[in-house]
Amino acid sequence: MSKAIQGAAMIAGAAALIAGAALTGGADLAVAFALSSSWGSSLMGSLLIGGLSMEAGAIANALTQNRGVGITTRQTAAYRQIIRGIRRAPGVMLYESTTGGHHDQYNYIIVIAGHVCEAIENLYLDGRQVFFTGSGPGWSVRNGIGFGGAAGGGTKIGPGGAHYNFDTLVYCEPRFGDQLDGDVMASMTANDPNWAADGHGNSPWCGGCTYVYLKV
């Protein structure tokens, strides 16, 4: 039974109790109702609250069923996302920082899935696909699909016909969940020394997770 139907039934039950209380009349019935008023009020309140909660949950679920393409978010304790098949998936920002002489380089560690993935096909920033140079640091080919490294490809046409160019402005390096224990992405460490093993041997590596280092 759906939440909407359960919620409606509970609200209807509370309404029936209210109607029943309103219809009780006469001295004998009044005594009976007075003795059970505490129980009845409690029951009506429970049914109303439960029913409204069910209806609210059903509405929220309906609104998010077809919410379109997800976007990368920042959460303190996110669930590990499971990806089945091929789909455009959002990620969760695990770490972020600004570096560079003018603090104009933004570094992100973004977890995409809590398991091993066969490949990452594309990267989209604000709905615009990033095209890579196809060689050099950060570029990798996995199961026949190339991904990562420095952006290239010149000017492209994005959503609504707007032109954009990510050349030299974007760098992305992937890990696919099967990285070795203690693997720390050296490209990230080179740009942000805080992303490195501490003096106790603890390394900021994302074991078993598919993730990327993104610099923009």
N, C-alpha and C positions, 0 to 999 in steps of 0.2 A: 504494500500500500504506500502511495507517495506521501511526502510530507504535507503537501497541500490538502489531500483528502483527510489525513489524520488530523491536521489542524482544524479543518472545517468541522469534523465530527466532534472534536473536543469543545470547540466554541458553541456548537449546536447543543451539546450536552449541558453546558453551563447555562445557556439561554433557557433550556427546558426546566432546569432547576429553578431559575429566577421566575419563569412563568408559573411553575407549580406553586411557588411560595406566594405569588401574587393572587392566585386563585383560591387559596385556602381561606375558608371563612367559618364563622360560628365559634362559640366558646370552646367546644371540645377540640376543634382543629387548631385553635389558637394555642392551646396548651401543648398539644403535640408538636407544633412548630417551634414553640419557645424552647422546648427541651432539646430539639435537634438543630437549633439555629446555628450553634457554634460549629457543629459538624458540617452543616449545609453551606455555611459561608466559606469554610475552609475548602470544601470540595469545589464550590463554584470558582473560588479564586485559583485553585490549582488547575482546573480545567481551562479557565480563561488564559492564564499565564502560559500553560503548556500549549494551548491551541495557537495563541498569538506567536509563540516562539517557533512552532512548526511552520506557520504561514510565512513568517519572516525568513526562515531558512529556505523555504521553497522559492520565495521571490528572489532571494540572493542567488540561489543556485540557477534560476532561470536567467538572471541577468548576466551571469558569468559563463553560461554554457557556450555562447558564441561571441566571445569577447575579442575575436580576431587574433592578431599576432601578439604574443607576449613580449614584454620588454625586460631588459636586465634591471634588477633591483638590488637594494642593499638591505639585508636582514641580519639580525643578531644571531638567530638560531633557525636557519632554514632547513626544510626537509631536503633529503637527497633526491634530486630529480631522476626519474627513470624515463629513458627515451626508447620507444619501440618504433622500428621502421625509420623512415626518413621524414623529418619535419623541421620546420623553423622553430627553434626553441630559445627561450630567454635564458639568461644565466643569473648567478648571484655573485655580487662583488664580495670577495673575501678580504681583499686588501686594496688600498688606494693611497697614492702619494703624489706630490708634485716635486719635480726636480728641474735642474737646469739653472743657468746663471740668472735667468729672469723668472724662474719658477713657472715656466710656460710648457713644461712637459708633464703630461698626466699619465701616471702608471696605474694599471689596474690588473689585479689577479681575479679572473672571473671563472667560477666553477660552472660548468654546463651540465654535467651529469655525474651521479654518484657511482658510476661503473665504467667499464671499458667500452669505448665506442670504436666502430670500424673505421670511421673517418669523419672529418669536418669538411663540408663542401664549400660553404660560403660564409662570409661575415658581412653583416649589414649594420651600418651606423646611421641612425635617424632615417631608416628605410632605404638607404643608398648602399648598394653593393660595393664592397671593396675589391678591387682587382689588384693582384699581386704581380710582382716582376717575374716570378717563376724561377728564381734561383737565389743563391746567397744565404747568409745567416737567417735562421728562422724558417726557411722553406723546407717542407717535407712532403714526401709522396707516400701515401698509405693506401693500400688496396687500390692502387691506380688513380687516386685522387690527390692532387696537389693543393697545398694550403699553407699560408703563412709567409713570414718574411716582411719585406718592405712593400709598401703600396706602389703601384705603377699603373701604366695603361693610359695615361693622359686624361683628357676631359671626357666625361661620360654624361649621359642624360638620365636624370633621376625622376622620381615621382612628380607628376604634373608638368613634365617637360623641362624642369630646371636643370641647368648644367652644373656639374661639380667636378672637382679634381682633388684626389687624396694623395697625389704623388708627394713623396718625402714627408708627409704629415702623419702617416699611420704605419705602425709596426706591430705585428702580431705573431706570437710563437705558441704553438699548441703542445699539449701533452694529452695522451689518449687513454689514460687510466692504467696502463701497464708499465709505467715508469718504475725504475728500481727504487728500493728503499733509500731514503735520504737524498733523492734527486732534487737538487735546488736549481731552478732555472738561472743559469749564469748571466744571461742577457738582462734579466731583471735585477740581479745583484750588482751588475756593472753600472746600472743606472741609479739604483737605490741600494746603498750598502746596508740598509736596515733589513733587507730581505736576504739574510745570510744566517748560517749556523752560529749559535751563540757559543760561549766558552764552555758550556756543558755538553756540547755535542748535539743539541736539539736543532733540527733543521726545519725550516718552513716549507715542507713539501706536502703536496696534496695526494696522499697515498690512495690508490684505487679510484681516483676521480679524474674525469676528463675536464681539463681546464685550459685556459689560455692566459698568456701575458700580453696585454694590450697597451701600447703606448701611443698617445695621440698628442 
